[in-house]
Amino acid sequence: MRSIVAAFILALAAAPAWANAPSPYAGQHHRPIKALSAEEIDDLRQGRGMGMAKAAELNSYPGPLHALQLRNELKLTLPQIKRIQILSEKMTREAKALGEAILQREAALDLLFRDGKASPAAVENATAEIGALQGRLRAVHLLTHLEMKALLEAEQVAAYDRLRGYAEASDAKPGGGHGGHKH
């Protein structure tokens, strides 16, 4: 019993120390969209992947931007380069449009709370819309990786994985390790 009382007294004595500690959110109340950092807003506006395609990238489905950066090492042909550029432009265009839509919905959600108009139904609707847009945005990135794999030879995919640091030298052989066939 004495130990429980002592622990309770210690907890009460320590409470003011942690109760007065600044929140990790301190300063974020000045953001234009409270839930998003400036970097996240910029990523959405620029159509960047933000790690949304990791399921593809880390399972031997190359991304267009990195493939273009590695065009010489991957020995991409001119037709491959042209097709990858088209895919990349399409992905970026679609991702930017969806990113802007997400930003608009996030701003509207923020406004609901700022203006004191948040209700359960309004929050449910707003977050469902945002979630659907985020799902579509992720699909744009993942589907582009899927199309990329179909454009490349198995040796190019293996080289991509090796150059990006995803495969050991023994895994990067055609037919072994990661995805050794063309899709």
Summary of the structure (lengths in Angstrom):
residues: 183
radius of gyration: 23.8
end to end distance: 68.3
largest distance: 79.4
contacts: 492
relative contact order: 0.13
helix: 68%
strand: 0%
